[in-house]
C-alpha cells in the first residue's frame, strides 16, 4: 500500500495512494486539510474536493481499468489560488479533447459528467503526458469565492 503525505518548505503538500476506489476518501480528506491550511473559502474547498475526486475516480475506473497503480496529488499555493497536480501512470488520456455534454438533453447517460464537473469547479484545467508514461492533470482554483459565485 502506498500512502505518503509530505510537505516541502514551499508549503506544497503531496499524497500518493494506490489506485483503489476505497482510497478516494483519503484523497478527499487530504484536499480538505490542505485547503484549510491555505485558508481557502468554503466554496473553494467544495469545488476542489469534487474536482480532485472526479479526476481520481476517472483514473481508477478508466485509466487503470481494474489494474492498480499510483495516483499522486500535489497541492501548491500560488498567490491567491491553489494549484493541484494529479499524476498517474495510466495510459495517456487528454480530458481537454473531451467535448462538453449536452446539458439540455433528456438522454444524459449515467456517468460522463466528470470532466464537465472538473471544468466547472476550477478556474483552469490542463493536461500533459507524463515523461515515461502516464498523465499529469493540473487544476487551478482561486482560494476565495469566484465572482460568478457572488
MDAnalysis code that builds the backbone (N, CA, C; Angstrom):
import MDAnalysis as mda
import numpy as np

u = mda.Universe.empty(450, n_residues=150, atom_resindex=np.repeat(np.arange(150), 3), trajectory=True)
u.add_TopologyAttr("name", ["N", "CA", "C"] * 150)
u.add_TopologyAttr("resid", np.arange(1, 151))
u.add_TopologyAttr("resname", ["UNK", "UNK", "UNK", "UNK", "UNK", "UNK", "UNK", "UNK", "UNK", "UNK", "UNK", "UNK", "UNK", "UNK", "UNK", "UNK", "UNK", "UNK", "UNK", "UNK", "UNK", "UNK", "UNK", "UNK", "UNK", "UNK", "UNK", "UNK", "UNK", "UNK", "UNK", "UNK", "UNK", "UNK", "UNK", "UNK", "UNK", "UNK", "UNK", "UNK", "UNK", "UNK", "UNK", "UNK", "UNK", "UNK", "UNK", "UNK", "UNK", "UNK", "UNK", "UNK", "UNK", "UNK", "UNK", "UNK", "UNK", "UNK", "UNK", "UNK", "UNK", "UNK", "UNK", "UNK", "UNK", "UNK", "UNK", "UNK", "UNK", "UNK", "UNK", "UNK", "UNK", "UNK", "UNK", "UNK", "UNK", "UNK", "UNK", "UNK", "UNK", "UNK", "UNK", "UNK", "UNK", "UNK", "UNK", "UNK", "UNK", "UNK", "UNK", "UNK", "UNK", "UNK", "UNK", "UNK", "UNK", "UNK", "UNK", "UNK", "UNK", "UNK", "UNK", "UNK", "UNK", "UNK", "UNK", "UNK", "UNK", "UNK", "UNK", "UNK", "UNK", "UNK", "UNK", "UNK", "UNK", "UNK", "UNK", "UNK", "UNK", "UNK", "UNK", "UNK", "UNK", "UNK", "UNK", "UNK", "UNK", "UNK", "UNK", "UNK", "UNK", "UNK", "UNK", "UNK", "UNK", "UNK", "UNK", "UNK", "UNK", "UNK", "UNK", "UNK", "UNK", "UNK", "UNK", "UNK", "UNK", "UNK"])
u.atoms.positions = np.array([
    [0.844, -1.176, 0.000],
    [0.000, 0.000, 0.000],
    [0.887, 1.236, 0.000],
    [0.607, 2.143, -0.919],
    [1.330, 3.410, -0.978],
    [0.492, 4.449, -0.261],
    [1.097, 5.140, 0.676],
    [0.408, 6.268, 1.296],
    [1.454, 7.178, 1.882],
    [1.628, 8.305, 1.266],
    [2.562, 9.275, 1.804],
    [1.900, 10.634, 1.780],
    [2.167, 11.391, 2.793],
    [1.782, 12.792, 2.798],
    [3.045, 13.545, 3.160],
    [3.431, 14.462, 2.322],
    [4.642, 15.229, 2.591],
    [4.378, 16.701, 2.367],
    [5.164, 17.502, 3.038],
    [5.075, 18.950, 2.870],
    [6.492, 19.481, 2.708],
    [6.703, 20.268, 1.696],
    [8.014, 20.870, 1.459],
    [8.028, 22.274, 2.039],
    [9.185, 22.877, 2.041],
    [9.325, 24.230, 2.572],
    [8.439, 25.216, 1.821],
    [8.091, 24.910, 0.577],
    [7.261, 25.805, -0.225],
    [5.785, 25.709, 0.144],
    [5.457, 24.893, 1.130],
    [4.080, 24.673, 1.579],
    [3.286, 23.770, 0.648],
    [3.944, 23.187, -0.331],
    [3.272, 22.190, -1.163],
    [3.072, 20.942, -0.325],
    [1.963, 20.273, -0.573],
    [1.670, 19.009, 0.124],
    [1.342, 17.964, -0.923],
    [1.784, 16.737, -0.670],
    [1.577, 15.643, -1.613],
    [1.074, 14.410, -0.884],
    [0.129, 13.734, -1.510],
    [-0.297, 12.415, -1.068],
    [-0.171, 11.473, -2.251],
    [0.289, 10.276, -1.992],
    [0.343, 9.251, -3.027],
    [-0.381, 8.027, -2.497],
    [-1.320, 7.553, -3.303],
    [-2.101, 6.378, -2.928],
    [-2.052, 5.348, -4.040],
    [-2.427, 4.143, -3.723],
    [-2.637, 3.103, -4.721],
    [-4.039, 3.314, -5.297],
    [-4.226, 3.116, -6.575],
    [-5.486, 3.404, -7.263],
    [-6.560, 2.369, -6.927],
    [-7.305, 2.641, -5.875],
    [-8.452, 1.830, -5.461],
    [-9.558, 2.789, -5.028],
    [-10.794, 2.468, -5.372],
    [-11.905, 3.362, -5.019],
    [-11.973, 3.640, -3.523],
    [-11.673, 2.637, -2.697],
    [-11.766, 2.837, -1.255],
    [-10.708, 3.811, -0.727],
    [-9.712, 4.137, -1.516],
    [-8.678, 5.092, -1.102],
    [-9.045, 6.539, -1.438],
    [-10.133, 6.738, -2.171],
    [-10.519, 8.094, -2.558],
    [-10.928, 8.945, -1.363],
    [-11.420, 8.329, -0.304],
    [-11.753, 9.082, 0.912],
    [-10.502, 9.744, 1.480],
    [-9.358, 9.065, 1.371],
    [-8.098, 9.647, 1.836],
    [-7.718, 10.867, 1.002],
    [-7.959, 10.794, -0.286],
    [-7.660, 11.920, -1.165],
    [-8.570, 13.100, -0.830],
    [-9.861, 12.831, -0.640],
    [-10.794, 13.922, -0.284],
    [-10.383, 14.583, 1.034],
    [-10.015, 13.787, 2.030],
    [-9.579, 14.334, 3.325],
    [-8.299, 15.160, 3.157],
    [-7.393, 14.690, 2.318],
    [-6.156, 15.422, 2.041],
    [-6.455, 16.782, 1.414],
    [-7.353, 16.817, 0.439],
    [-7.708, 18.089, -0.214],
    [-8.336, 19.032, 0.802],
    [-9.259, 18.520, 1.623],
    [-9.896, 19.371, 2.647],
    [-8.859, 19.963, 3.602],
    [-7.965, 19.133, 4.122],
    [-6.990, 19.626, 5.098],
    [-5.997, 20.591, 4.448],
    [-5.599, 20.324, 3.210],
    [-4.688, 21.227, 2.508],
    [-5.342, 22.580, 2.272],
    [-6.607, 22.567, 1.877],
    [-7.341, 23.819, 1.666],
    [-7.478, 24.595, 2.966],
    [-7.734, 23.893, 4.065],
    [-7.856, 24.551, 5.368],
    [-6.542, 25.241, 5.739],
    [-5.421, 24.575, 5.494],
    [-4.106, 25.176, 5.786],
    [-3.860, 26.431, 4.965],
    [-4.437, 26.487, 3.772],
    [-4.254, 27.643, 2.891],
    [-5.270, 28.748, 3.157],
    [-6.229, 28.499, 4.039],
    [-7.254, 29.490, 4.329],
    [-8.272, 29.646, 3.216],
    [-8.526, 28.585, 2.491],
    [-9.455, 28.632, 1.362],
    [-10.891, 28.849, 1.829],
    [-11.661, 29.566, 1.012],
    [-13.089, 29.752, 1.279],
    [-13.801, 28.407, 1.160],
    [-14.927, 28.288, 1.841],
    [-15.688, 27.035, 1.812],
    [-16.031, 26.606, 0.391],
    [-16.377, 27.565, -0.471],
    [-16.725, 27.246, -1.864],
    [-15.539, 26.623, -2.592],
    [-14.347, 27.140, -2.332],
    [-13.136, 26.604, -2.947],
    [-12.920, 25.166, -2.490],
    [-13.104, 24.916, -1.199],
    [-12.909, 23.571, -0.663],
    [-13.872, 22.592, -1.328],
    [-15.143, 22.944, -1.385],
    [-16.153, 22.078, -2.003],
    [-15.796, 21.814, -3.467],
    [-15.445, 22.867, -4.192],
    [-15.107, 22.724, -5.613],
    [-13.897, 21.812, -5.817],
    [-12.839, 22.038, -5.037],
    [-11.631, 21.237, -5.234],
    [-11.808, 19.796, -4.795],
    [-12.544, 19.576, -3.718],
    [-12.800, 18.193, -3.306],
    [-13.529, 17.463, -4.430],
    [-14.546, 18.100, -4.998],
    [-15.294, 17.470, -6.085],
    [-14.420, 17.251, -7.320],
    [-13.658, 18.262, -7.716],
    [-12.846, 18.159, -8.925],
    [-11.767, 17.080, -8.791],
    [-11.060, 17.068, -7.673],
    [-9.993, 16.088, -7.487],
    [-10.584, 14.685, -7.354],
    [-11.711, 14.564, -6.657],
    [-12.370, 13.264, -6.525],
    [-12.811, 12.731, -7.887],
    [-13.380, 13.591, -8.720],
    [-13.797, 13.175, -10.065],
    [-12.600, 12.710, -10.886],
    [-11.518, 13.490, -10.840],
    [-10.327, 13.128, -11.610],
    [-9.736, 11.810, -11.119],
    [-9.613, 11.650, -9.811],
    [-9.043, 10.419, -9.257],
    [-9.943, 9.212, -9.538],
    [-11.249, 9.413, -9.469],
    [-12.186, 8.334, -9.787],
    [-12.022, 7.900, -11.242],
    [-11.900, 8.869, -12.150],
    [-11.684, 8.545, -13.562],
    [-10.383, 7.770, -13.759],
    [-9.349, 8.133, -13.021],
    [-8.078, 7.418, -13.130],
    [-8.247, 5.972, -12.681],
    [-8.908, 5.780, -11.538],
    [-9.102, 4.419, -11.013],
    [-9.926, 3.575, -11.978],
    [-11.075, 4.105, -12.400],
    [-12.024, 3.316, -13.198],
    [-11.593, 3.199, -14.660],
    [-11.273, 4.330, -15.277],
    [-10.992, 4.323, -16.710],
    [-9.500, 4.225, -17.015],
    [-8.690, 4.931, -16.270],
    [-7.255, 4.944, -16.533],
    [-6.609, 3.600, -16.289],
    [-6.754, 3.117, -15.073],
    [-6.147, 1.830, -14.732],
    [-7.065, 0.658, -15.064],
    [-8.360, 0.922, -15.223],
    [-9.310, -0.093, -15.671],
    [-9.270, -1.415, -14.920],
    [-9.248, -1.344, -13.601],
    [-9.241, -2.565, -12.810],
    [-7.853, -2.993, -12.376],
    [-6.832, -2.526, -13.077],
    [-5.463, -2.787, -12.638],
    [-5.147, -1.798, -11.514],
    [-3.959, -1.822, -11.030],
    [-3.600, -0.892, -9.976],
    [-2.396, -0.065, -10.397],
    [-2.178, 1.005, -9.700],
    [-1.054, 1.882, -9.982],
    [-1.126, 3.080, -9.071],
    [-0.118, 3.922, -9.093],
    [-0.098, 5.075, -8.193],
    [-0.910, 6.259, -8.710],
    [-1.448, 7.002, -7.756],
    [-2.042, 8.311, -8.020],
    [-1.385, 9.251, -7.018],
    [-0.817, 10.319, -7.531],
    [-0.146, 11.302, -6.690],
    [-0.857, 12.642, -6.856],
    [-1.209, 13.252, -5.734],
    [-1.877, 14.553, -5.752],
    [-1.002, 15.533, -4.983],
    [-0.622, 16.630, -5.647],
    [0.179, 17.675, -5.012],
    [-0.602, 18.974, -5.051],
    [-0.701, 19.619, -3.898],
    [-1.382, 20.909, -3.800],
    [-0.351, 21.958, -3.428],
    [-0.305, 23.037, -4.237],
    [0.691, 24.092, -4.050],
    [0.008, 25.447, -4.057],
    [0.292, 26.290, -3.056],
    [-0.274, 27.641, -3.062],
    [0.408, 28.503, -4.117],
    [-0.353, 29.409, -4.699],
    [0.175, 30.350, -5.692],
    [-0.608, 31.645, -5.575],
    [-0.039, 32.639, -4.893],
    [-0.687, 33.935, -4.677],
    [-2.073, 33.734, -4.066],
    [-3.137, 34.016, -4.817],
    [-4.499, 33.895, -4.274],
    [-5.197, 32.643, -4.784],
    [-4.417, 31.649, -5.228],
    [-5.008, 30.428, -5.767],
    [-4.238, 29.207, -5.262],
    [-4.754, 28.050, -5.628],
    [-4.074, 26.793, -5.328],
    [-3.960, 26.016, -6.632],
    [-2.813, 25.402, -6.807],
    [-2.528, 24.588, -7.993],
    [-2.501, 23.139, -7.537],
    [-3.265, 22.302, -8.226],
    [-3.328, 20.883, -7.902],
    [-2.812, 20.095, -9.095],
    [-1.803, 19.267, -8.856],
    [-1.310, 18.372, -9.895],
    [-1.674, 16.951, -9.513],
    [-2.298, 16.256, -10.457],
    [-2.680, 14.857, -10.264],
    [-1.890, 14.042, -11.284],
    [-1.048, 13.146, -10.779],
    [-0.170, 12.351, -11.640],
    [-0.530, 10.876, -11.543],
    [-0.463, 10.196, -12.676],
    [-0.692, 8.755, -12.686],
    [0.233, 8.104, -13.697],
    [0.206, 6.801, -13.756],
    [0.977, 6.029, -14.739],
    [0.036, 5.239, -15.652],
    [-1.198, 5.669, -15.732],
    [-2.198, 5.019, -16.583],
    [-1.952, 5.397, -18.043],
    [-2.581, 4.680, -18.976],
    [-2.450, 5.064, -20.384],
    [-2.872, 6.519, -20.598],
    [-2.230, 7.176, -21.530],
    [-2.486, 8.590, -21.798],
    [-3.952, 8.841, -22.139],
    [-4.504, 9.887, -21.538],
    [-5.860, 10.336, -21.836],
    [-5.897, 11.838, -21.615],
    [-6.234, 12.578, -22.636],
    [-6.301, 14.033, -22.550],
    [-7.750, 14.471, -22.393],
    [-8.151, 14.879, -21.188],
    [-9.537, 15.312, -20.993],
    [-9.881, 16.584, -21.760],
    [-8.852, 17.303, -22.209],
    [-9.100, 18.523, -22.967],
    [-9.715, 18.208, -24.330],
    [-9.556, 16.981, -24.801],
    [-10.123, 16.583, -26.091],
    [-11.562, 16.093, -25.951],
    [-12.042, 16.027, -24.735],
    [-13.385, 15.532, -24.442],
    [-14.350, 16.705, -24.503],
    [-15.376, 16.636, -25.349],
    [-16.324, 17.734, -25.516],
    [-17.249, 17.919, -24.329],
    [-17.899, 19.047, -24.311],
    [-18.888, 19.337, -23.274],
    [-20.149, 18.508, -23.511],
    [-20.779, 18.010, -22.442],
    [-22.023, 17.259, -22.623],
    [-23.167, 18.203, -22.993],
    [-24.188, 17.676, -23.635],
    [-25.386, 18.445, -23.956],
    [-26.267, 18.432, -22.716],
    [-26.163, 19.485, -21.916],
    [-26.893, 19.532, -20.645],
    [-28.398, 19.681, -20.838],
    [-28.814, 20.064, -22.033],
    [-30.237, 20.195, -22.312],
    [-30.877, 18.892, -22.758],
    [-30.067, 17.890, -22.982],
    [-30.576, 16.611, -23.463],
    [-31.300, 15.858, -22.350],
    [-32.366, 15.200, -22.715],
    [-33.077, 14.357, -21.750],
    [-32.482, 12.953, -21.735],
    [-31.453, 12.744, -22.542],
    [-30.833, 11.419, -22.658],
    [-29.404, 11.397, -22.118],
    [-29.162, 12.090, -21.029],
    [-27.839, 12.033, -20.426],
    [-27.636, 10.642, -19.844],
    [-26.510, 10.054, -20.164],
    [-26.228, 8.719, -19.656],
    [-25.628, 8.827, -18.257],
    [-25.759, 7.774, -17.463],
    [-25.108, 7.792, -16.148],
    [-23.598, 7.941, -16.340],
    [-22.985, 8.703, -15.478],
    [-21.563, 8.974, -15.650],
    [-21.385, 9.961, -16.783],
    [-20.169, 10.144, -17.202],
    [-19.913, 11.022, -18.328],
    [-19.930, 12.499, -18.003],
    [-20.118, 12.845, -16.728],
    [-20.168, 14.256, -16.347],
    [-18.909, 14.696, -15.602],
    [-17.996, 13.779, -15.333],
    [-16.822, 14.079, -14.516],
    [-15.978, 15.213, -15.048],
    [-15.634, 15.170, -16.321],
    [-14.786, 16.218, -16.891],
    [-15.517, 17.555, -16.890],
    [-16.801, 17.530, -17.183],
    [-17.599, 18.762, -17.124],
    [-17.584, 19.334, -15.705],
    [-17.753, 18.484, -14.705],
    [-17.752, 18.945, -13.309],
    [-16.386, 19.498, -12.904],
    [-15.327, 18.858, -13.371],
    [-13.980, 19.356, -13.077],
    [-13.796, 20.742, -13.673],
    [-14.199, 20.924, -14.922],
    [-14.084, 22.241, -15.570],
    [-14.899, 23.299, -14.830],
    [-16.109, 22.937, -14.419],
    [-16.980, 23.899, -13.744],
    [-16.454, 24.283, -12.360],
    [-15.750, 23.371, -11.709],
    [-15.294, 23.600, -10.339],
    [-13.936, 24.300, -10.254],
    [-13.258, 24.460, -11.382],
    [-11.925, 25.055, -11.364],
    [-11.851, 26.262, -12.281],
    [-10.786, 27.027, -12.115],
    [-10.567, 28.193, -12.980],
    [-9.813, 27.812, -14.243],
    [-8.984, 26.772, -14.133],
    [-8.295, 26.278, -15.326],
    [-7.969, 24.800, -15.159],
    [-7.840, 24.153, -16.298],
    [-7.579, 22.719, -16.368],
    [-6.602, 22.501, -17.515],
    [-5.525, 21.764, -17.249],
    [-4.540, 21.471, -18.297],
    [-4.080, 20.033, -18.152],
    [-3.708, 19.440, -19.272],
    [-3.204, 18.064, -19.295],
    [-1.902, 18.026, -20.070],
    [-1.001, 17.189, -19.604],
    [0.190, 16.889, -20.396],
    [0.595, 15.450, -20.121],
    [1.238, 14.866, -21.108],
    [1.724, 13.498, -20.953],
    [2.864, 13.507, -19.940],
    [2.907, 12.471, -19.133],
    [3.956, 12.345, -18.129],
    [5.170, 11.675, -18.764],
    [6.349, 12.255, -18.604],
    [7.548, 11.599, -19.137],
    [7.648, 10.171, -18.591],
    [7.868, 9.225, -19.475],
    [7.941, 7.830, -19.055],
    [6.593, 7.133, -19.051],
    [5.527, 7.846, -19.395],
    [4.183, 7.269, -19.462],
    [3.288, 7.753, -18.349],
    [2.059, 7.960, -18.678],
    [1.081, 8.437, -17.705],
    [0.592, 9.834, -18.032],
    [-0.045, 10.441, -17.060],
    [-0.710, 11.726, -17.243],
    [-0.395, 12.658, -16.088],
    [-0.401, 13.953, -16.396],
    [-0.337, 14.990, -15.372],
    [-1.491, 15.932, -15.667],
    [-2.433, 15.992, -14.738],
    [-3.580, 16.884, -14.850],
    [-3.366, 18.015, -13.860],
    [-3.445, 19.255, -14.331],
    [-3.231, 20.414, -13.472],
    [-4.523, 21.216, -13.376],
    [-4.962, 21.436, -12.148],
    [-6.161, 22.217, -11.857],
    [-5.736, 23.458, -11.087],
    [-6.355, 24.583, -11.365],
    [-6.107, 25.805, -10.609],
    [-7.451, 26.351, -10.165],
    [-7.504, 26.763, -8.901],
    [-8.752, 27.330, -8.342],
    [-8.373, 28.476, -7.418],
    [-9.062, 29.621, -7.537],
    [-8.845, 30.721, -6.604],
    [-9.242, 30.251, -5.207],
    [-8.531, 30.759, -4.205],
    [-8.804, 30.351, -2.827],
    [-10.099, 30.959, -2.288],
    [-10.478, 32.111, -2.831],
    [-11.697, 32.780, -2.376],
    [-12.886, 32.416, -3.241],
    [-13.947, 33.149, -3.013],
    [-15.136, 32.963, -3.851],
    [-14.857, 33.531, -5.236],
    [-15.326, 32.821, -6.255],
    [-15.189, 33.351, -7.621],
    [-16.301, 34.355, -7.842],
    [-16.071, 35.321, -8.734],
    [-17.048, 36.382, -8.976],
    [-18.416, 35.858, -9.360],
    [-18.468, 34.797, -10.190],
    [-19.753, 34.279, -10.623],
    [-20.504, 33.573, -9.489],
    [-19.814, 33.327, -8.348],
    [-20.454, 32.686, -7.205],
    [-21.126, 33.695, -6.296],
    [-20.760, 34.976, -6.450],
    [-21.323, 36.028, -5.577],
    [-22.771, 36.307, -5.887],
])
